[in-house]
């Protein structure tokens, strides 16, 4: 048995986690109050990055070896905060649009929320978030299209079954059968 404990491994990579990745994973599991306490330490103008790294090492047992890791973490955290802020704005947009346009479908509201989000992020110069908004819109459109395809297939199957049933009724005349089939397919 080794003297050193086994290093944590990445989820899919099979490689040991880097210290910064370990810190981010730890961060994501923290309660919000604890995150705020750590933000006060990490973003403090009073403490040096060496003191911040030492505090992380002592409290969380994660060894960030250089100052650039703290800088990278700050950038990552700021980006995460921006994403969360935009998510909250989308929720508010959804509530506002639902109240203003009671006659709109959920799909219309969703498209408008995503359009507003796209315009905001683009005007702020956040092209990555704008691209993510477009991807979400495309994903939602694909889902709506897939749902519609399933509905149409189910309807077509029901029509085919109804046509087969009409064909199997010997008491129907040819004209009645043709009329029934026209009725079945007019409902498309």
C-alpha positions in Angstrom: 0.0 0.0 0.0 1.3 3.5 -0.9 2.2 6.1 1.7 0.3 8.7 -0.3 -3.5 8.8 -0.6 -4.8 8.2 -4.1 -5.5 11.4 -6.0 -9.1 12.1 -7.0 -9.8 11.1 -10.6 -11.7 13.1 -13.2 -15.2 12.0 -14.1 -14.5 10.9 -17.7 -10.8 11.3 -18.2 -9.4 8.8 -15.8 -6.6 11.4 -15.0 -6.1 13.1 -11.6 -8.0 16.3 -11.2 -6.0 19.5 -11.4 -6.1 21.6 -8.3 -8.1 24.4 -10.0 -10.7 21.9 -11.2 -10.9 20.4 -7.7 -11.5 23.8 -6.3 -14.2 24.6 -8.9 -16.0 21.3 -8.1 -15.7 22.0 -4.4 -17.1 25.5 -5.1 -20.1 24.2 -6.9 -21.0 22.0 -4.0 -20.8 24.8 -1.4 -23.9 26.5 0.1 -24.4 30.1 -1.1 -23.4 31.6 2.3 -20.1 29.8 2.2 -19.4 30.9 -1.3 -20.0 34.5 -0.2 -17.5 34.1 2.6 -14.9 32.7 0.2 -15.7 35.5 -2.3 -14.9 38.0 0.4 -11.5 36.3 0.9 -10.7 35.7 -2.8 -11.7 39.2 -4.1 -10.3 41.0 -1.1 -7.9 43.9 -1.8 -6.3 43.4 1.6 -5.2 39.8 1.4 -2.6 38.7 -1.1 -3.1 35.8 -3.5 -0.4 33.9 -1.5 -2.6 34.3 1.6 -5.7 33.3 -0.4 -3.9 30.1 -1.6 -2.7 29.3 1.9 -6.3 29.7 3.3 -7.6 27.4 0.5 -4.8 24.9 1.3 -5.6 25.0 5.0 -9.4 24.9 4.9 -10.1 22.9 1.8 -7.0 20.8 1.4 -6.6 22.0 -2.2 -3.1 23.1 -3.2 -3.2 25.9 -5.7 0.4 26.3 -6.6 0.5 29.7 -8.3 -1.3 33.1 -8.5 -2.6 32.6 -12.0 -4.9 29.8 -10.7 -6.6 32.4 -8.4 -6.9 34.8 -11.3 -8.4 32.0 -13.5 -10.8 31.1 -10.8 -11.9 34.7 -10.4 -12.6 34.9 -14.1 -14.5 31.6 -14.0 -16.6 32.8 -11.0 -17.4 36.1 -12.6 -18.6 34.3 -15.7 -20.7 31.9 -13.6 -22.3 34.9 -11.9 -23.1 36.5 -15.2 -24.7 33.3 -16.5 -26.8 33.1 -13.3 -27.8 36.8 -13.6 -28.9 36.2 -17.2 -30.8 33.1 -16.1 -32.7 35.2 -13.5 -33.4 37.9 -16.1 -34.9 35.2 -18.4 -37.2 34.1 -15.5 -38.3 37.7 -15.0 -38.9 38.1 -18.8 -40.9 34.9 -18.8 -43.1 36.2 -15.9 -43.5 39.6 -17.5 -44.4 38.3 -20.9 -46.8 35.8 -19.5 -48.6 38.6 -17.7 -48.6 40.9 -20.7 -49.6 38.4 -23.3 -52.0 35.9 -21.7 -53.1 34.8 -25.2 -49.6 33.7 -26.2 -48.6 30.1 -26.2 -45.7 28.9 -24.1 -43.7 28.4 -27.3 -44.2 32.1 -28.3 -43.2 33.2 -24.8 -40.1 31.0 -24.9 -39.0 32.3 -28.3 -39.5 35.9 -27.1 -37.5 35.3 -23.9 -34.7 33.8 -25.9 -34.8 36.6 -28.4 -34.5 39.2 -25.6 -31.7 37.3 -24.0 -29.8 37.0 -27.3 -30.2 40.8 -27.9 -29.0 41.6 -24.4 -26.0 39.3 -24.5 -25.0 40.5 -28.0 -25.3 44.2 -27.0 -23.1 43.5 -24.0 -20.5 41.9 -26.2 -20.9 38.5 -24.6 -20.7 36.4 -27.8 -20.3 33.2 -26.0 -23.5 33.6 -24.0 -25.3 34.8 -27.2 -24.2 31.7 -29.0 -25.4 29.6 -26.0 -28.8 31.3 -26.3 -28.9 30.5 -30.0 -28.1 26.8 -29.2 -30.8 26.7 -26.6 -33.3 28.2 -29.1 -32.3 25.6 -31.7 -32.5 22.8 -29.2 -36.0 23.9 -28.1 -37.1 24.2 -31.8 -35.8 20.7 -32.5 -37.7 19.4 -29.5 -40.9 21.1 -30.7 -40.4 19.7 -34.2 -39.8 16.2 -32.8 -43.0 16.5 -30.7 -45.0 17.5 -33.8 -43.5 14.6 -35.8 -44.6 12.2 -33.1 -48.1 13.7 -33.0 -48.4 13.5 -36.8 -47.2 9.9 -36.8 -49.7 8.9 -34.2 -52.5 10.6 -36.1 -51.4 8.9 -39.3 -51.4 5.5 -37.5 -54.9 6.2 -36.2 -56.0 7.1 -39.7 -54.5 4.0 -41.2 -56.2 1.9 -38.5 -59.5 3.6 -39.2 -59.1 3.0 -43.0 -58.3 -0.7 -42.3 -61.4 -0.9 -40.1 -63.5 0.7 -42.9 -62.1 -1.8 -45.4 -63.0 -4.7 -43.1 -66.7 -3.8 -42.9 -68.4 -6.0 -45.5 -71.7 -4.2 -45.1 -70.4 -0.9 -46.5 -70.7 -0.2 -50.1 -67.8 0.9 -52.2 -69.0 4.5 -52.2 -69.6 4.5 -48.4 -66.1 3.1 -47.9 -64.5 5.8 -50.2 -66.6 8.5 -48.3 -65.4 7.2 -45.0 -61.7 7.2 -46.1 -62.1 10.8 -47.4 -63.5 11.8 -44.0 -60.6 10.1 -42.2 -58.0 11.9 -44.3 -59.7 15.3 -44.3 -58.9 15.5 -40.5 -55.2 16.0 -41.3 
